[in-house]
Amino acid sequence: MLELKHIAKTFNKGLANEVVLYTDLNVEIKQGEFVTIIGSNGSGKSTFFNIVSGNIRQDKGKILFKGMDISNLREHKRSKFIGRVFQDPLKGTAPSLTILENMAMAYNKGKFYGLSRGVKPEQRELFSKELAGMHLNLENKMDVKVGALSGGQRQALSLLMATMITPDLLLLDEHTAALDPKTSDLIIDLTEQIVKEKAITTIMITHNLKHAIQHGNRLLMFHEGKVILDISGEEKKKLTTEKLIEQFNSLNVIDDIGDKLAFSQM
C-alpha cells in the first residue's frame, strides 16, 4: 500500500547545525497491517510521519501510495486518504467549538458545510451512536465545547474524528504519550477496537514498549534514520519486553534508547 523508496532528508543543509537524518530509507507497509514504531528521540520516527503525510518534503526518493506516486502531493491533498492523530489532542480538534461542531467538520471533510445549524437529525443520531461506542458519556455532552473536556476525552474524540470517514491509512503519532497510564490504556484499547472494526491500515509511533508489543502485527525500530529491527507474524506474537530489550542489546543501541526503556515496566 505505502512504499518509501530511497528517501533522503537533511535538515539545516550547509549550516553549522546540519543534521543528515535519512540517506537511503526504504519502508513498505502492506494493506491491513497495524505497525508499531519505536526508537529513541531523534531516530527519525516523527520525520517519517511528516514525510508520509506531506508535512515536510523529502530531499530525494519516491513515495508510492497504492501504486500512485504522491511524492509531490501537498499535505491537504494527502489528508483526503491519510488520517493522523497527534500527541496533543488539541491539534486534531477545535477547542472553541462543541463536540457536535467538531464531528460535523470531520464528517463533512472536504465539503462545504455548516456547523450545528446545518447538522441534520440523522447526522446527530449517527454522531451520538459513534460517541456512545467509546463508553465515555460524550454522547450526552455533544453541545459542550471541546476545550472543556479532559485530555483523555479530547484524544478519544480526535481518534473518532480521524476515522469517522474511514481513511486508507491512519497515522498515530504518540497519541497516548500525554495521558496518564490508566487513560493511556483506555485510548489504546479504543484504538485497537476502531482499527479492527474498520480494517484500517495503521502505523503507530509509541515510546510505550508494552503498547508496541501488545498491539499491532508488526514492529519497526528506528535508529539514526534507519530501520534496524522489523518483527512481524509469529515472531511478533511471541515478543516480550525482555526479548525486545535483548534485541536492543544485540544491536548495540541500548545506551541510545536510555530512559525510554523505563516504559518496559508499565
Secondary structure as GFF3:
##gff-version 3
##sequence-region A 1 266
A	DSSP	beta_strand	2	11	.	.	.	ID=ss1
A	DSSP	beta_strand	19	29	.	.	.	ID=ss2
A	DSSP	beta_strand	34	38	.	.	.	ID=ss3
A	DSSP	alpha_helix	45	53	.	.	.	ID=ss4
A	DSSP	beta_strand	60	65	.	.	.	ID=ss5
A	DSSP	beta_strand	68	69	.	.	.	ID=ss6
A	DSSP	alpha_helix	75	78	.	.	.	ID=ss7
A	DSSP	beta_strand	82	85	.	.	.	ID=ss8
A	DSSP	three_ten_helix	89	91	.	.	.	ID=ss9
A	DSSP	alpha_helix	99	107	.	.	.	ID=ss10
A	DSSP	three_ten_helix	116	118	.	.	.	ID=ss11
A	DSSP	alpha_helix	121	132	.	.	.	ID=ss12
A	DSSP	three_ten_helix	138	140	.	.	.	ID=ss13
A	DSSP	three_ten_helix	146	148	.	.	.	ID=ss14
A	DSSP	alpha_helix	151	164	.	.	.	ID=ss15
A	DSSP	beta_strand	169	173	.	.	.	ID=ss16
A	DSSP	alpha_helix	181	198	.	.	.	ID=ss17
A	DSSP	beta_strand	201	205	.	.	.	ID=ss18
A	DSSP	alpha_helix	209	214	.	.	.	ID=ss19
A	DSSP	beta_strand	218	223	.	.	.	ID=ss20
A	DSSP	beta_strand	226	232	.	.	.	ID=ss21
A	DSSP	alpha_helix	233	237	.	.	.	ID=ss22
A	DSSP	alpha_helix	241	250	.	.	.	ID=ss23
A	DSSP	alpha_helix	254	257	.	.	.	ID=ss24
A	DSSP	three_ten_helix	258	265	.	.	.	ID=ss25
###
